[in-house]
Amino acid sequence: MYCLDTDIIIEFFKGNPKIVEGFSKIKKSRISITVLTFYEFLKGAYTSPKQKADLHMLELFLKNVELLNLSPSSCHKAALIYNELKNKGKLLNDADLLIASIAIINNKILVTNNIKHFNRISGLKLENWMGD
């Protein structure tokens, strides 16, 4: 039911109480991340001074969540979203378009602290566990 954005995973690993509380309210089996979020976290982990620890945390985390991949449907949806936002002059980067399209195609709620950014996308269900 929930698809976590990269910023939420980072805050979870930092022990942010608001994010930990958000996790406690839902069943772990209902949490997913996209392959793009996985890549974004890996990219940061490999450049981190705590590389081993960050990679280990991610490995443990992935055992309890569903990994959502790109599909032809999500690619089509991302392209449609791109066209809609381009016509409005409110483009987002490709990674965010793909994350949003994967969440929409899989009927997930995207949990992010970047509501202002993602709320440009019609049909995308959003929650912000940070409460900002």
C-alpha positions in Angstrom: 0.0 0.0 0.0 2.9 2.4 0.7 5.9 3.2 -1.6 8.7 5.0 0.2 10.7 7.8 -1.4 14.5 8.0 -0.8 14.2 10.9 1.7 11.9 8.8 3.9 14.3 5.8 3.9 17.2 8.1 4.8 15.2 9.6 7.7 14.2 6.1 8.9 17.9 5.0 9.0 18.7 8.2 10.9 16.1 7.2 13.5 13.8 10.2 12.8 11.0 9.7 15.4 8.2 10.9 13.0 9.3 8.3 10.4 9.7 5.5 12.9 6.2 6.3 14.2 4.9 6.2 10.6 6.4 2.7 10.2 4.9 1.5 13.5 1.4 2.4 12.2 1.5 0.0 9.2 2.4 -3.6 8.6 5.9 -4.0 7.1 4.4 -6.3 4.4 2.6 -3.2 3.0 5.8 -1.3 2.3 7.6 -1.0 -1.0 10.3 1.0 -2.7 11.0 1.5 -6.4 14.1 0.3 -8.1 15.0 3.9 -8.7 14.8 4.6 -4.9 17.0 1.6 -4.4 19.5 3.0 -6.9 19.4 6.5 -5.3 20.1 5.1 -1.8 22.9 2.8 -3.2 24.5 5.8 -4.9 24.6 7.7 -1.6 25.7 4.6 0.4 28.7 4.0 -1.9 29.9 7.6 -1.5 29.3 7.6 2.3 32.1 7.4 4.8 29.8 4.8 6.5 29.6 2.7 3.3 29.6 -0.7 5.0 27.1 0.2 7.6 24.8 1.9 5.1 24.9 -1.0 2.7 24.2 -3.4 5.5 21.2 -1.4 6.7 19.8 -1.3 3.2 20.3 -5.1 2.8 18.3 -5.7 6.0 15.7 -3.2 5.0 15.2 -4.9 1.6 14.4 -8.2 3.3 11.2 -6.6 4.6 9.9 -4.6 1.7 8.7 -5.2 -1.9 11.0 -3.9 -4.6 8.9 -2.4 -7.5 10.5 -2.5 -10.9 10.0 -0.5 -14.1 7.5 -2.0 -16.5 6.2 -1.0 -19.9 3.1 0.3 -18.2 5.0 2.5 -15.8 7.2 3.8 -18.6 4.1 4.8 -20.6 2.6 6.4 -17.6 5.9 8.4 -16.9 5.9 9.6 -20.5 2.3 10.8 -20.2 3.1 12.6 -17.0 6.1 14.2 -18.6 4.0 15.5 -21.5 1.3 16.8 -19.1 3.9 18.6 -16.9 5.8 19.9 -19.9 2.6 21.5 -21.3 2.1 23.2 -17.9 5.8 24.3 -17.7 6.3 22.3 -14.4 8.7 19.5 -15.3 10.3 17.2 -12.8 13.4 15.1 -13.3 13.1 11.7 -14.9 13.8 9.7 -11.7 10.9 11.4 -9.9 8.6 10.9 -12.9 9.5 7.2 -13.0 9.1 6.8 -9.2 5.7 8.5 -9.4 4.6 6.4 -12.3 5.6 3.1 -10.6 3.6 4.1 -7.5 0.5 5.0 -9.6 0.7 1.8 -11.7 1.0 -0.3 -8.6 -1.7 1.6 -6.8 0.6 2.7 -4.0 0.7 5.8 -1.8 4.0 7.6 -2.2 5.4 8.6 1.2 7.8 11.5 0.7 8.8 14.7 2.4 8.7 16.4 -1.0 5.0 16.9 -1.3 5.3 20.3 -3.1 7.4 18.6 -5.8 5.3 15.5 -6.3 1.8 17.1 -6.0 2.3 18.4 -9.6 1.3 14.8 -10.7 -2.4 14.2 -11.0 -3.5 10.8 -9.8 -0.5 10.3 -7.5 -1.6 9.5 -3.9 0.8 11.2 -1.4 1.6 11.1 2.4 4.2 13.0 4.3 5.1 11.3 7.6 7.4 14.2 8.4 4.3 16.3 8.9 5.8 19.4 7.2 
